[in-house]
C-alpha cells in the first residue's frame, strides 16, 4: 500500500514538474527584440520591420494541424505554395497554409509554445490569429493568438 502511494505521488510530482517547465517557455531571454505594430484599419495589418512585411490573419478556427519530420514539406514541390516546415496549419475559411520549423532541440522554447498553443486551440475548438511573414513565397509563423 505504501509502495503504491509513493509511486502515485512520484508520478504526480513528475507531471507537475514537467508542466511547470513548459509554462516558462516564453522567458524574457526568448522575447523578440522589437515590438510588432500592426495597422488596425485593415483586415490584414502589415508591419514593416527590417524590410520584412508582416501580416495578420483574421481570427479563425483550425481546419488541420500537421506535425512532421524536417524536409518533407507540404504542397506541390517546385511551386510557390510548397511549404518546407515541420509544423503546418490551415485555418477554416482561409485558402493559405502557414508553417514554422520546430527543431527537436527547441521544443521547450517559443516555437514549442506556439505548437502547444495551436494544439490546445485545435482540441478546444478555439479561434486563432496568426502573425507571419512571407519568405520565398511561403508564410512563416512568428506569433499565435487564441481567443474563445
C-alpha positions as CSV (number, residue, x, y, z in Angstrom):
1,X,0.0,0.0,0.0
2,X,2.8,2.4,0.9
3,X,4.7,1.5,-2.3
4,X,1.6,2.3,-4.4
5,X,1.1,5.6,-2.6
6,X,4.8,6.5,-3.2
7,X,4.5,5.6,-6.9
8,X,1.4,7.7,-7.4
9,X,2.9,10.7,-5.5
10,X,6.2,10.5,-7.5
11,X,4.3,10.3,-10.8
12,X,2.2,13.4,-9.9
13,X,5.3,15.3,-8.9
14,X,7.0,14.5,-12.2
15,X,3.9,15.5,-14.2
16,X,3.6,18.8,-12.3
17,X,7.4,19.4,-12.7
18,X,7.3,18.8,-16.5
19,X,4.2,21.0,-16.9
20,X,5.9,23.9,-14.9
21,X,8.9,23.7,-17.3
22,X,6.6,24.3,-20.3
23,X,4.8,27.2,-18.6
24,X,8.1,29.2,-18.6
25,X,8.7,28.7,-22.3
26,X,8.4,32.4,-23.1
27,X,11.1,33.6,-20.6
28,X,12.4,37.1,-21.1
29,X,15.6,35.8,-22.8
30,X,13.4,34.4,-25.7
31,X,11.5,37.6,-26.4
32,X,11.8,39.3,-29.8
33,X,13.9,42.5,-29.7
34,X,11.3,44.6,-31.5
35,X,7.6,45.3,-30.9
36,X,5.3,44.4,-33.7
37,X,2.9,47.2,-34.5
38,X,0.0,46.3,-36.8
39,X,-2.3,48.6,-38.7
40,X,-5.8,48.4,-37.2
41,X,-7.7,49.9,-40.1
42,X,-7.2,46.9,-42.4
43,X,-8.5,43.4,-42.4
44,X,-4.9,42.2,-42.6
45,X,-2.4,44.5,-41.0
46,X,1.1,45.0,-42.2
47,X,4.3,45.9,-40.3
48,X,7.5,46.8,-42.0
49,X,10.5,45.9,-39.9
50,X,13.9,45.5,-41.3
51,X,12.5,45.3,-44.8
52,X,10.2,42.3,-44.0
53,X,6.4,42.6,-44.4
54,X,4.5,41.0,-41.6
55,X,0.8,40.1,-41.9
56,X,-2.0,39.2,-39.6
57,X,-4.8,36.8,-40.4
58,X,-8.3,37.3,-39.2
59,X,-9.4,35.1,-36.3
60,X,-10.5,31.6,-37.5
61,X,-10.7,28.1,-36.3
62,X,-8.1,25.5,-37.2
63,X,-9.0,23.2,-40.1
64,X,-5.9,21.0,-39.7
65,X,-2.6,20.9,-38.0
66,X,0.3,18.8,-39.3
67,X,3.4,17.8,-37.3
68,X,6.1,16.2,-39.4
69,X,9.8,15.5,-39.7
70,X,12.1,18.1,-41.4
71,X,12.4,18.0,-45.1
72,X,9.0,16.6,-46.1
73,X,7.3,19.9,-46.8
74,X,3.7,20.5,-47.7
75,X,2.2,21.3,-51.1
76,X,3.5,20.8,-54.6
77,X,7.3,20.8,-54.7
78,X,8.9,23.4,-57.0
79,X,5.9,25.9,-56.7
80,X,5.4,28.9,-54.5
81,X,2.8,27.0,-52.5
82,X,5.3,24.5,-51.3
83,X,6.0,25.0,-47.5
84,X,9.1,23.4,-46.1
85,X,8.3,23.3,-42.4
86,X,7.8,20.8,-39.6
87,X,4.5,22.4,-38.3
88,X,1.8,23.1,-40.9
89,X,-1.5,24.8,-40.1
90,X,-4.6,25.7,-42.2
91,X,-7.4,27.9,-40.9
92,X,-11.0,27.4,-41.9
93,X,-12.2,30.0,-44.4
94,X,-8.6,30.7,-45.5
95,X,-7.1,29.3,-48.6
96,X,-3.5,29.7,-47.3
97,X,-1.4,27.3,-45.3
98,X,1.1,28.5,-42.8
99,X,4.1,26.9,-41.1
100,X,7.1,27.1,-38.9
101,X,10.2,25.0,-38.1
102,X,10.3,23.2,-34.8
103,X,13.8,21.7,-34.3
104,X,13.8,18.8,-31.8
105,X,16.1,20.7,-29.5
106,X,13.8,23.7,-29.4
107,X,10.6,22.1,-28.2
108,X,10.5,24.0,-24.9
109,X,11.2,27.4,-26.4
110,X,8.9,29.9,-28.1
111,X,8.3,27.7,-31.1
112,X,7.4,24.8,-28.8
113,X,5.0,27.1,-27.0
114,X,3.4,28.1,-30.4
115,X,2.9,24.5,-31.2
116,X,1.3,23.8,-27.8
117,X,-1.0,26.8,-28.2
118,X,-2.1,25.6,-31.7
119,X,-2.7,22.1,-30.4
120,X,-4.8,23.4,-27.5
121,X,-6.8,25.6,-29.9
122,X,-7.4,22.6,-32.1
123,X,-8.5,20.4,-29.3
124,X,-10.8,23.0,-27.6
125,X,-12.1,24.4,-31.0
126,X,-10.9,28.0,-30.3
127,X,-10.3,30.9,-32.7
128,X,-6.7,31.6,-33.7
129,X,-5.0,34.6,-35.2
130,X,-1.6,34.2,-36.8
131,X,1.1,36.8,-37.5
132,X,3.5,35.7,-40.2
133,X,5.9,36.9,-42.8
134,X,6.5,35.8,-46.3
135,X,9.8,34.3,-47.3
136,X,10.3,33.0,-50.8
137,X,6.5,32.7,-51.2
138,X,6.0,30.7,-48.0
139,X,4.2,32.0,-44.9
140,X,6.3,31.6,-41.8
141,X,4.5,32.0,-38.5
142,X,6.1,34.2,-35.8
143,X,3.2,34.6,-33.3
144,X,-0.1,32.8,-32.4
145,X,-3.0,34.4,-30.5
146,X,-6.0,32.4,-29.3
147,X,-9.5,33.6,-28.2
148,X,-12.8,32.0,-27.4
